[in-house]
């Protein structure tokens, strides 16, 4: 897999997706910590988000942006947090 990050653009295997600043920050944090599960409270603190509801919205938007690639997904660990899963092709 060939991944390139340039500002708010994520390019994987020639396909490019534009993301919002918070989405890219969330993606980068999950990517750097992958495959470790990041606790919800840690993500909220890291992202400067006050409510769990807002974090869930950002995760949902990020999932939608990443759906183009098919090989990357965000796994929810109930009552714990999130992890980024990259399927090698």
MMTF fields as JSON, N, C-alpha, C and O atoms, coordinates in Angstrom:
{
  "mmtfVersion": "1.0.0",
  "mmtfProducer": "UNKNOWN",
  "numBonds": 355,
  "numAtoms": 356,
  "numGroups": 89,
  "numChains": 1,
  "numModels": 1,
  "chainsPerModel": [1],
  "groupsPerChain": [89],
  "chainIdList": ["A"],
  "bondAtomList": [4, 2, 8, 6, 12, 10, 16, 14, 20, 18, 24, 22, 28, 26, 32, 30, 36, 34, 40, 38, 44, 42, 48, 46, 52, 50, 56, 54, 60, 58, 64, 62, 68, 66, 72, 70, 76, 74, 80, 78, 84, 82, 88, 86, 92, 90, 96, 94, 100, 98, 104, 102, 108, 106, 112, 110, 116, 114, 120, 118, 124, 122, 128, 126, 132, 130, 136, 134, 140, 138, 144, 142, 148, 146, 152, 150, 156, 154, 160, 158, 164, 162, 168, 166, 172, 170, 176, 174, 180, 178, 184, 182, 188, 186, 192, 190, 196, 194, 200, 198, 204, 202, 208, 206, 212, 210, 216, 214, 220, 218, 224, 222, 228, 226, 232, 230, 236, 234, 240, 238, 244, 242, 248, 246, 252, 250, 256, 254, 260, 258, 264, 262, 268, 266, 272, 270, 276, 274, 280, 278, 284, 282, 288, 286, 292, 290, 296, 294, 300, 298, 304, 302, 308, 306, 312, 310, 316, 314, 320, 318, 324, 322, 328, 326, 332, 330, 336, 334, 340, 338, 344, 342, 348, 346, 352, 350],
  "bondOrderList": [1, 1, 1, 1, 1, 1, 1, 1, 1, 1, 1, 1, 1, 1, 1, 1, 1, 1, 1, 1, 1, 1, 1, 1, 1, 1, 1, 1, 1, 1, 1, 1, 1, 1, 1, 1, 1, 1, 1, 1, 1, 1, 1, 1, 1, 1, 1, 1, 1, 1, 1, 1, 1, 1, 1, 1, 1, 1, 1, 1, 1, 1, 1, 1, 1, 1, 1, 1, 1, 1, 1, 1, 1, 1, 1, 1, 1, 1, 1, 1, 1, 1, 1, 1, 1, 1, 1, 1],
  "groupList": [{"groupName": "UNK", "atomNameList": ["N", "CA", "C", "O"], "elementList": ["N", "C", "C", "O"], "formalChargeList": [0, 0, 0, 0], "bondAtomList": [1, 0, 2, 1, 3, 2], "bondOrderList": [1, 1, 2], "singleLetterCode": "X", "chemCompType": "L-PEPTIDE LINKING"}],
  "groupTypeList": [0, 0, 0, 0, 0, 0, 0, 0, 0, 0, 0, 0, 0, 0, 0, 0, 0, 0, 0, 0, 0, 0, 0, 0, 0, 0, 0, 0, 0, 0, 0, 0, 0, 0, 0, 0, 0, 0, 0, 0, 0, 0, 0, 0, 0, 0, 0, 0, 0, 0, 0, 0, 0, 0, 0, 0, 0, 0, 0, 0, 0, 0, 0, 0, 0, 0, 0, 0, 0, 0, 0, 0, 0, 0, 0, 0, 0, 0, 0, 0, 0, 0, 0, 0, 0, 0, 0, 0, 0],
  "groupIdList": [1, 2, 3, 4, 5, 6, 7, 8, 9, 10, 11, 12, 13, 14, 15, 16, 17, 18, 19, 20, 21, 22, 23, 24, 25, 26, 27, 28, 29, 30, 31, 32, 33, 34, 35, 36, 37, 38, 39, 40, 41, 42, 43, 44, 45, 46, 47, 48, 49, 50, 51, 52, 53, 54, 55, 56, 57, 58, 59, 60, 61, 62, 63, 64, 65, 66, 67, 68, 69, 70, 71, 72, 73, 74, 75, 76, 77, 78, 79, 80, 81, 82, 83, 84, 85, 86, 87, 88, 89],
  "secStructList": [7, 7, 3, 3, 3, 3, 6, 6, 3, 3, 3, 3, 6, 6, 3, 3, 3, 3, 7, 7, 2, 2, 2, 2, 2, 2, 2, 2, 2, 2, 2, 2, 2, 6, 6, 1, 7, 3, 3, 2, 2, 2, 2, 2, 2, 2, 2, 6, 7, 7, 7, 2, 2, 2, 2, 2, 2, 2, 2, 2, 2, 2, 2, 2, 2, 2, 6, 6, 6, 1, 1, 3, 3, 3, 3, 3, 3, 6, 6, 6, 3, 3, 3, 3, 3, 3, 7, 7, 7],
  "xCoordList": [0.851, 0.0, 0.899, 1.83, 0.601, 1.354, 0.505, -0.488, 0.894, 0.136, 0.943, 2.127, 0.271, 0.913, -0.029, -1.2, 0.492, -0.296, 0.319, 1.501, -0.503, -0.039, -1.087, -2.111, -0.823, -1.804, -3.061, -3.019, -4.178, -5.444, -5.828, -6.987, -4.856, -5.087, -4.448, -3.288, -5.22, -4.719, -4.799, -5.87, -3.658, -3.612, -3.123, -2.065, -3.916, -3.547, -3.71, -4.789, -2.615, -2.615, -3.242, -3.982, -2.95, -3.423, -4.779, -5.169, -5.508, -6.815, -6.634, -6.045, -7.144, -6.972, -8.311, -9.331, -8.274, -9.454, -9.044, -8.008, -9.864, -9.672, -10.434, -11.566, -9.803, -10.443, -10.383, -9.552, -11.286, -11.237, -10.054, -9.515, -9.669, -8.509, -8.653, -7.709, -9.819, -10.033, -10.022, -9.505, -10.589, -10.591, -9.167, -8.813, -8.352, -6.972, -6.177, -5.369, -6.403, -5.715, -6.109, -5.259, -7.385, -7.872, -7.266, -6.799, -7.269, -6.685, -5.21, -4.759, -4.461, -3.031, -2.757, -1.848, -3.538, -3.329, -3.626, -2.85, -4.737, -5.087, -4.049, -3.697, -3.566, -2.576, -1.259, -0.667, -0.812, 0.453, 0.382, 1.394, -0.805, -0.982, -1.431, -1.492, -1.746, -2.264, -1.255, -0.058, -1.688, -3.051, -3.635, -4.68, -2.956, -3.415, -4.78, -5.069, -5.615, -6.909, -6.664, -6.021, -7.184, -7.044, -8.333, -9.419, -8.205, -9.384, -10.084, -9.453, -11.393, -12.227, -11.758, -11.662, -11.469, -11.048, -9.718, -9.526, -8.805, -7.524, -7.739, -7.127, -8.621, -8.909, -9.56, -9.214, -10.498, -11.163, -10.151, -10.178, -9.261, -8.243, -7.3, -6.995, -6.846, -5.9, -6.499, -5.806, -7.797, -8.464, -9.053, -9.517, -9.037, -9.626, -11.141, -11.767, -11.718, -13.168, -13.741, -13.186, -14.845, -15.421, -16.392, -16.443, -17.154, -18.19, -17.915, -17.298, -18.386, -18.266, -19.078, -18.672, -20.227, -21.083, -20.327, -20.429, -19.579, -18.808, -17.719, -17.479, -17.056, -16.041, -16.664, -16.091, -17.816, -18.511, -18.831, -18.731, -19.214, -19.484, -18.222, -18.268, -17.1, -15.836, -15.411, -14.931, -15.579, -15.241, -16.126, -15.646, -17.408, -18.337, -17.938, -17.957, -17.578, -17.147, -15.845, -15.674, -14.94, -13.685, -13.946, -13.341, -14.831, -15.186, -15.719, -15.371, -16.562, -17.134, -16.031, -16.041, -15.086, -13.983, -13.103, -12.664, -12.844, -11.967, -12.643, -11.963, -13.966, -14.698, -14.308, -14.485, -13.784, -13.342, -12.237, -12.144, -11.401, -10.239, -10.56, -9.94, -11.5, -11.894, -10.94, -11.365, -9.678, -8.701, -8.385, -7.567, -9.027, -8.799, -10.137, -11.112, -10.179, -11.417, -11.1, -10.017, -12.065, -11.944, -12.823, -14.025, -12.207, -12.911, -13.303, -12.469, -14.575, -15.066, -14.953, -15.411, -14.351, -14.279, -15.222, -14.908, -16.374, -17.453, -16.963, -16.273, -17.324, -17.014, -15.511, -15.093, -14.695, -13.247, -12.719, -12.228, -12.823, -12.282, -12.293, -13.183, -11.279, -11.22, -9.82, -8.829, -9.769, -8.49, -8.59, -9.658, -7.495, -7.429, -6.933, -5.921, -7.656, -7.258, -6.968, -7.806, -5.77, -5.371, -5.194, -4.397, -5.954, -5.888, -4.837, -4.96, -3.819, -2.742, -3.216, -3.866, -2.886, -3.257, -2.041, -2.154],
  "yCoordList": [-1.173, 0.0, 1.239, 1.351, 2.152, 3.395, 4.527, 4.925, 5.057, 6.107, 7.399, 7.409, 8.5, 9.814, 10.811, 10.91, 11.549, 12.562, 13.915, 14.148, 14.809, 16.144, 17.151, 17.345, 17.789, 18.722, 17.972, 17.074, 18.339, 17.67, 16.674, 16.271, 16.278, 15.288, 13.963, 13.908, 12.906, 11.56, 10.828, 10.723, 10.321, 9.579, 8.174, 7.976, 7.198, 5.792, 5.13, 5.141, 4.553, 3.844, 4.679, 4.149, 5.981, 6.846, 7.483, 8.351, 7.09, 7.674, 8.716, 8.432, 9.932, 11.028, 11.44, 11.513, 11.708, 12.185, 13.425, 13.442, 14.453, 15.666, 15.483, 14.999, 15.872, 15.772, 17.109, 17.963, 17.269, 18.445, 18.3, 17.21, 19.422, 19.451, 18.465, 17.736, 18.432, 17.528, 16.071, 15.207, 15.795, 14.424, 13.944, 12.82, 14.802, 14.414, 14.235, 13.313, 15.112, 14.982, 13.68, 12.993, 13.341, 12.097, 10.902, 9.96, 10.931, 9.852, 9.666, 8.546, 10.767, 10.683, 10.101, 9.287, 10.513, 9.983, 8.485, 7.713, 8.08, 6.658, 5.859, 4.742, 6.44, 5.752, 5.548, 4.47, 6.582, 6.492, 5.513, 4.924, 5.341, 4.445, 3.05, 2.149, 2.859, 1.582, 0.467, 0.68, -0.68, -1.19, -1.023, -1.59, -0.247, -0.061, 0.63, 1.495, 0.234, 0.879, 2.162, 2.141, 3.28, 4.568, 4.84, 4.838, 5.073, 5.306, 6.595, 7.56, 6.584, 7.724, 9.004, 10.049, 8.931, 10.126, 10.666, 11.88, 9.777, 10.212, 10.934, 11.971, 10.375, 11.008, 12.372, 13.33, 12.461, 13.746, 14.792, 15.927, 14.414, 15.34, 15.738, 16.917, 14.757, 14.986, 15.897, 16.74, 15.715, 16.463, 17.789, 18.592, 18.023, 19.244, 19.239, 20.272, 18.067, 17.885, 17.685, 16.935, 18.351, 18.284, 17.109, 16.513, 16.776, 15.762, 14.493, 14.53, 13.39, 12.11, 12.144, 11.57, 12.819, 12.923, 13.569, 13.108, 14.623, 15.303, 14.386, 14.358, 13.634, 12.688, 11.64, 11.305, 11.126, 10.122, 10.701, 9.995, 11.971, 12.61, 12.685, 12.415, 13.05, 13.124, 11.741, 11.608, 10.729, 9.361, 8.939, 8.318, 9.27, 8.929, 9.599, 8.962, 10.878, 11.602, 11.013, 10.906, 10.637, 10.028, 8.674, 8.35, 7.896, 6.598, 6.79, 6.041, 7.794, 8.068, 8.442, 7.976, 9.275, 9.671, 8.476, 8.349, 7.604, 6.452, 5.33, 4.445, 5.354, 4.274, 4.155, 3.094, 5.222, 5.208, 4.186, 3.575, 4.004, 3.133, 1.663, 0.8, 1.361, -0.015, -0.818, -1.782, -0.461, -1.249, -0.667, -1.221, 0.448, 1.096, 1.246, 1.707, 0.857, 1.045, 1.409, 1.127, 2.034, 2.378, 1.398, 1.299, 0.685, -0.314, 0.314, 0.897, 0.188, 0.678, -0.431, -1.55, -0.124, -1.052, -0.486, 0.493, -1.125, -0.61, -0.218, -0.987, 0.973, 1.537, 1.65, 1.805, 1.572, 1.696, 2.808, 3.828, 2.607, 3.593, 3.101, 2.355, 3.533, 3.249, 2.784, 3.09, 2.045, 1.61, 1.671, 1.44, 1.978, 1.991, 0.639, 0.128, 0.072, -1.222, -1.053, -0.574, -1.456, -1.384, -2.809, -3.579, -3.144, -4.469, -4.417, -3.646, -5.22, -5.249, -5.955, -6.998, -5.379, -6.02, -6.52, -7.085],
  "zCoordList": [0.0, 0.0, 0.0, 0.797, -0.901, -1.027, -0.456, -1.066, 0.726, 1.4, 1.415, 1.753, 1.037, 1.047, 1.706, 1.339, 2.682, 3.381, 3.071, 3.325, 2.515, 2.15, 2.622, 1.967, 3.761, 4.322, 4.718, 5.56, 4.113, 4.396, 3.305, 3.205, 2.489, 1.44, 1.818, 2.227, 1.673, 1.895, 0.564, -0.033, 0.103, -1.154, -0.866, -0.269, -1.304, -1.16, -2.517, -3.11, -2.994, -4.279, -5.397, -6.226, -5.422, -6.497, -6.284, -7.065, -5.265, -4.954, -3.859, -2.816, -4.1, -3.155, -2.553, -3.239, -1.242, -0.52, 0.262, 0.926, 0.175, 0.983, 2.291, 2.3, 3.39, 4.704, 5.409, 5.103, 6.362, 7.224, 8.174, 8.366, 8.759, 9.648, 10.813, 11.118, 11.466, 12.611, 12.163, 12.871, 10.994, 10.477, 10.238, 10.596, 9.631, 9.342, 10.629, 10.737, 11.603, 12.887, 13.575, 14.142, 13.528, 14.117, 13.388, 14.027, 12.061, 11.274, 11.618, 11.86, 11.64, 11.927, 13.307, 13.469, 14.303, 15.653, 15.7, 16.264, 15.113, 15.086, 14.295, 14.673, 13.197, 12.349, 13.093, 13.04, 13.777, 14.5, 15.671, 16.053, 16.236, 17.382, 16.97, 17.807, 15.693, 15.211, 15.47, 15.281, 15.882, 16.027, 17.436, 17.753, 18.268, 19.654, 19.684, 18.857, 20.653, 20.871, 21.662, 22.712, 21.145, 21.815, 22.573, 21.994, 23.863, 24.697, 24.294, 23.864, 24.443, 24.083, 24.765, 24.122, 26.045, 26.781, 26.26, 26.192, 25.894, 25.331, 24.006, 23.751, 23.156, 21.874, 22.062, 21.37, 22.991, 23.239, 23.676, 23.199, 24.578, 25.068, 23.936, 23.758, 23.182, 22.081, 21.005, 20.436, 20.734, 19.678, 20.169, 19.361, 21.48, 22.023, 21.926, 21.684, 22.118, 22.011, 23.403, 24.206, 23.689, 25.021, 25.203, 26.279, 24.171, 24.365, 23.555, 22.49, 24.087, 23.391, 22.101, 21.09, 22.14, 20.953, 19.787, 18.65, 20.066, 19.021, 18.477, 17.27, 19.36, 18.904, 17.991, 16.954, 18.359, 17.54, 16.159, 15.155, 16.103, 14.814, 13.957, 12.757, 14.567, 13.828, 13.336, 12.21, 14.156, 13.75, 12.579, 11.63, 12.643, 11.575, 10.261, 9.208, 10.32, 9.125, 8.571, 7.357, 9.462, 9.026, 8.371, 7.349, 8.95, 8.347, 6.933, 6.02, 6.765, 5.45, 4.458, 3.319, 4.881, 3.999, 3.644, 2.501, 4.608, 4.381, 3.602, 3.082, 3.514, 2.838, 1.365, 0.766, 0.78, -0.616, -0.83, -1.894, 0.184, 0.048, 0.272, -0.35, 1.133, 1.38, 2.241, 2.879, 2.283, 3.024, 4.394, 5.129, 4.746, 6.03, 6.731, 6.137, 7.992, 8.743, 10.191, 10.704, 10.821, 12.229, 12.989, 12.746, 13.905, 14.701, 16.037, 16.73, 16.385, 17.671, 18.7, 18.469, 19.823, 20.947, 22.014, 22.69, 22.143, 22.991, 24.382, 25.052, 24.797, 26.108, 26.378, 27.525, 25.307, 25.474, 24.57, 25.054, 23.258, 22.337, 20.908, 20.499, 20.14, 18.708, 18.31, 18.975, 17.218, 16.649, 15.137, 14.57, 14.493, 13.038, 12.567, 13.047, 11.626, 11.086, 9.599, 8.835, 9.212, 7.799, 7.301, 7.837, 6.266, 5.663, 4.574, 3.622, 4.707, 3.714, 2.461, 2.53, 1.313, 0.035, -0.679, -1.767]
}
